[in-house]
Amino acid sequence: MERNDKNRLIALAAMFQASDLIGELAYKGQVDQDLMQPLIHSVFDNSSKTIEAIYDGLDHLRPGFELAKGILINPGKGQKSMAITRYTVTLMHLQRKLEKNPQMADKLIEEIESTERQIEFFGGMLNPTVISRLADIYQGSISKMEPKIIVKGEQSYLDQADIAAQIRALLLAGIRSAVLWSQAGGGRFTLMMRRKQLAAEATKLLRPLRVVH
């Protein structure tokens, strides 16, 4: 993968979108499955040559690009933006720790590949059984690492097994996007040092994207 602002921005937008959907699930109990699909797709795609293909196209990442543009231009503005940024920074931190633990990383890949072989049987990657399996993979690996990601929301939703599973699956997708961010040359200071360039890239990428209803 090329190490450039475009690829970094796509990975960042995906992390923002995953973080936003986690908040939607935690506070409202539901999300648009079309917006979840590209994130889960990225978890299973470890062979595509371009980052666009890894997310199965960019149209359904439009909300992530809009969030990225807004947050990069006005960082820290609003409670929602702050929560999304907090999730994203923690995902980046956990990815760096995972990178230093090749045994856990290899086990993670092996379990994801095993789950991928079951997708056709269950009728799609958003099938509740597949999502539950991804949640189990996250719980058995990333969730054991520090810092812990604390998801805030309505307890009545957080206590529901299917919602908790979707949140954990999205956290796993967030880690995948953090890996892509790193592979594209993103580092711990990139958000600060290249904020204007990334915001400009978000504006550029938003122009050709169709609005998906």
Secondary structure per residue as TSV (DSSP state, phi and psi in degrees):
chain	resnum	aa	ss	phi	psi
A	1	M	-	360.0	137.3
A	2	E	-	-69.7	140.3
A	3	R	-	-92.3	91.2
A	4	N	S	-146.1	169.7
A	5	D	H	-63.9	-34.7
A	6	K	H	-60.7	-50.9
A	7	N	H	-67.3	-36.2
A	8	R	H	-63.7	-42.0
A	9	L	H	-65.1	-40.5
A	10	I	H	-61.3	-45.7
A	11	A	H	-64.1	-40.3
A	12	L	H	-64.8	-44.0
A	13	A	H	-60.3	-39.1
A	14	A	H	-65.1	-40.2
A	15	M	H	-63.8	-42.0
A	16	F	H	-62.3	-42.7
A	17	Q	H	-65.8	-42.5
A	18	A	H	-60.8	-43.6
A	19	S	H	-64.0	-39.5
A	20	D	H	-66.4	-43.0
A	21	L	H	-65.7	-34.7
A	22	I	H	-60.3	-44.2
A	23	G	H	-63.2	-39.9
A	24	E	H	-61.7	-44.5
A	25	L	H	-64.6	-42.1
A	26	A	H	-68.5	-33.5
A	27	Y	H	-104.3	-23.5
A	28	K	H	-120.9	-16.3
A	29	G	S	81.3	5.4
A	30	Q	-	-157.6	156.1
A	31	V	-	-142.1	163.2
A	32	D	-	-72.9	116.0
A	33	Q	H	-63.6	-27.9
A	34	D	H	-63.8	-28.7
A	35	L	H	-83.0	-22.3
A	36	M	H	-81.5	-31.4
A	37	Q	H	-55.4	-48.9
A	38	P	H	-64.4	-29.2
A	39	L	H	-70.4	-44.5
A	40	I	H	-68.7	-36.7
A	41	H	H	-56.2	-40.6
A	42	S	H	-64.7	-29.7
A	43	V	H	-63.2	-38.4
A	44	F	H	-89.6	-16.5
A	45	D	-	-94.6	103.6
A	46	N	-	-116.1	14.3
A	47	S	S	-128.9	-16.3
A	48	S	-	-63.1	148.8
A	49	K	S	-83.2	-23.9
A	50	T	S	-118.8	153.0
A	51	I	H	-68.8	-30.5
A	52	E	H	-60.1	-42.8
A	53	A	H	-68.0	-35.4
A	54	I	H	-59.4	-34.9
A	55	Y	T	-95.5	10.8
A	56	D	T	59.0	41.9
A	57	G	-	96.5	170.9
A	58	L	S	-110.5	-10.4
A	59	D	G	-55.3	-43.7
A	60	H	G	-81.3	2.2
A	61	L	G	-99.3	6.3
A	62	R	H	-52.6	-46.6
A	63	P	H	-57.8	-35.7
A	64	G	H	-65.6	-40.2
A	65	F	H	-65.5	-39.8
A	66	E	H	-65.4	-41.2
A	67	L	H	-63.2	-44.3
A	68	A	H	-60.0	-45.9
A	69	K	H	-59.4	-47.7
A	70	G	H	-65.1	-45.0
A	71	I	H	-70.2	-38.5
A	72	L	H	-69.5	-34.2
A	73	I	H	-77.5	-40.9
A	74	N	S	-125.8	70.8
A	75	P	T	-62.4	138.1
A	76	G	T	79.3	6.2
A	77	K	-	-89.5	110.8
A	78	G	S	94.9	148.0
A	79	Q	H	-64.8	-40.0
A	80	K	H	-63.4	-46.1
A	81	S	H	-60.9	-39.8
A	82	M	H	-65.5	-40.2
A	83	A	H	-65.8	-43.7
A	84	I	H	-62.4	-43.9
A	85	T	H	-63.2	-40.7
A	86	R	H	-62.7	-46.7
A	87	Y	H	-58.5	-46.2
A	88	T	H	-64.3	-45.2
A	89	V	H	-62.7	-38.3
A	90	T	H	-67.3	-39.5
A	91	L	H	-60.3	-42.7
A	92	M	H	-62.2	-41.0
A	93	H	H	-65.2	-43.6
A	94	L	H	-65.3	-36.7
A	95	Q	H	-62.3	-40.1
A	96	R	H	-65.0	-36.5
A	97	K	H	-70.2	-37.9
A	98	L	H	-62.9	-37.7
A	99	E	H	-60.9	-28.8
A	100	K	T	-88.7	2.0
A	101	N	-	-124.9	74.0
A	102	P	H	-60.4	-29.3
A	103	Q	H	-64.2	-46.0
A	104	M	H	-66.6	-40.3
A	105	A	H	-62.0	-42.8
A	106	D	H	-64.6	-41.0
A	107	K	H	-64.8	-39.5
A	108	L	H	-60.7	-48.8
A	109	I	H	-60.8	-43.0
A	110	E	H	-61.4	-43.0
A	111	E	H	-70.9	-36.2
A	112	I	H	-66.2	-42.7
A	113	E	H	-63.4	-37.2
A	114	S	H	-64.0	-41.2
A	115	T	H	-67.4	-37.4
A	116	E	H	-58.9	-35.1
A	117	R	T	-68.2	-13.2
A	118	Q	T	-98.4	-6.3
A	119	I	H	-59.2	-47.6
A	120	E	H	-61.3	-40.4
A	121	F	H	-61.3	-41.3
A	122	F	H	-87.2	-5.2
A	123	G	T	89.2	20.9
A	124	G	S	138.8	156.3
A	125	M	T	-74.6	-13.5
A	126	L	T	-96.9	5.1
A	127	N	S	-57.5	138.0
A	128	P	H	-53.9	-33.6
A	129	T	H	-68.2	-40.1
A	130	V	H	-66.5	-44.9
A	131	I	H	-60.9	-41.5
A	132	S	H	-62.4	-38.0
A	133	R	H	-66.4	-42.1
A	134	L	H	-62.7	-38.6
A	135	A	H	-61.8	-42.1
A	136	D	H	-63.2	-40.0
A	137	I	H	-62.3	-44.3
A	138	Y	H	-61.7	-45.3
A	139	Q	H	-64.8	-31.6
A	140	G	T	-86.0	-1.0
A	141	S	T	-135.3	-82.4
A	142	I	G	-59.1	-39.0
A	143	S	G	-67.3	-14.3
A	144	K	G	-83.4	-9.6
A	145	M	S	-90.6	158.5
A	146	E	S	-104.1	144.8
A	147	P	S	-79.8	149.5
A	148	K	-	-72.3	141.8
A	149	I	-	-89.5	115.2
A	150	I	-	-96.0	114.9
A	151	V	-	-93.3	119.6
A	152	K	-	-96.9	144.6
A	153	G	S	175.1	-165.7
A	154	E	-	-77.4	124.5
A	155	Q	H	-60.3	-31.4
A	156	S	H	-62.7	-30.4
A	157	Y	H	-83.9	-43.3
A	158	L	H	-62.7	-25.7
A	159	D	T	-80.0	-11.3
A	160	Q	S	-82.5	126.5
A	161	A	H	-58.5	-40.7
A	162	D	H	-69.3	-35.9
A	163	I	H	-71.2	-43.0
A	164	A	H	-60.0	-38.3
A	165	A	H	-65.9	-42.2
A	166	Q	H	-63.8	-39.3
A	167	I	H	-62.6	-46.0
A	168	R	H	-66.2	-37.8
A	169	A	H	-63.9	-38.2
A	170	L	H	-69.9	-33.4
A	171	L	H	-64.9	-39.3
A	172	L	H	-63.9	-41.2
A	173	A	H	-63.4	-35.9
A	174	G	H	-63.4	-39.1
A	175	I	H	-64.0	-41.2
A	176	R	H	-59.7	-42.9
A	177	S	H	-67.5	-33.3
A	178	A	H	-65.9	-35.1
A	179	V	H	-62.9	-45.3
A	180	L	H	-65.4	-37.9
A	181	W	H	-56.8	-46.6
A	182	S	H	-65.2	-43.6
A	183	Q	H	-64.7	-27.9
A	184	A	T	-85.3	3.9
A	185	G	T	98.1	8.7
A	186	G	-	-76.7	136.9
A	187	G	-	-132.2	-172.8
A	188	R	T	-68.2	-24.8
A	189	F	T	-105.6	1.9
A	190	T	H	-63.1	-39.4
A	191	L	H	-59.9	-36.4
A	192	M	H	-77.5	-47.3
A	193	M	H	-75.2	-29.1
A	194	R	T	-123.9	30.5
A	195	R	H	-58.8	-47.3
A	196	K	H	-65.3	-41.3
A	197	Q	H	-65.6	-39.6
A	198	L	H	-68.6	-38.7
A	199	A	H	-63.2	-40.8
A	200	A	H	-64.3	-37.4
A	201	E	H	-66.4	-37.5
A	202	A	H	-62.6	-44.2
A	203	T	H	-60.2	-43.6
A	204	K	H	-64.7	-43.2
A	205	L	H	-72.8	-26.7
A	206	L	H	-70.3	-31.4
A	207	R	T	-55.0	-49.9
A	208	P	T	-83.5	-5.6
A	209	L	-	-77.7	135.4
A	210	R	-	-81.2	151.9
A	211	V	-	-81.1	122.4
A	212	V	-	-98.7	125.0
A	213	H	-	-101.5	360.0
